[in-house]
Amino acid sequence: MSKLDIIKNQVNNAEELARKIWLAGLGAYGKSYDGAKDQVENLSSTATKLFDELVEKGEVLEGSAKGKIKENTNIESRVAEVRSKLGLDKQSNEEQIAELSAKIDALTTAVAKLSTEK
């Protein structure tokens, strides 16, 4: 083999090695791209699943909250009904006393009038 053939062989080997290094780099890029793509797809799927789970949980809590609100509304209306029956919802104590005093005065006047008629 001549020196020229040896040099050509070494150049060919160097070119082949450079090509393999280039291809290895491309392969590494492609592999990392595929891995990242898979992770993004998994993350997207996981996020969608998590979102759906949160929506379900929200629906359950909403139903529970509506029930509690309805209970509280029923309790409030019962308390209002009792207050109304006791006369506590419309007037303050002072107003009630004034009203009762006026009724007593009217009854006293009526009784006095009846007693003078005899």
C-alpha positions, 0 to 999 in steps of 0.5 A, a space after each residue: 500500500 502506498 502512502 497515498 492510499 494510507 492517507 486516503 484510508 485515514 481521510 475516509 475513516 475520519 469522514 466516516 467517524 465524523 458522519 457517525 458523530 453527526 448521526 449520533 448527535 441527530 439521534 440524541 436530539 431525536 430521542 430527547 425530542 421524543 421523550 419531551 413529546 411523550 412527557 408533554 402528552 403525559 402531562 397534558 393527559 394528567 392535567 386533563 384527568 386532574 381537571 376532570 377530577 376537580 370538576 367532579 369534586 366541585 360538583 359534589 361540594 356544590 350539591 353539599 353547599 346547596 343542601 346546607 344553604 337550604 337547611 340554613 334557610 329553613 332554620 332561618 324561616 323557622 326562627 322568623 316564624 317563632 319570632 313573629 308568633 312571639 311578636 319579636 320581629 316587628 317592634 322593639 320592646 319600647 314600642 311594644 310597651 307603648 302599644 300595650 299601655 295605649 291598649 290598657 288606657 283604652 280599656 281603663 276608659 271603657 271600664 270607667 265609662 261602663 261603670 258610670 252608666 249603671 
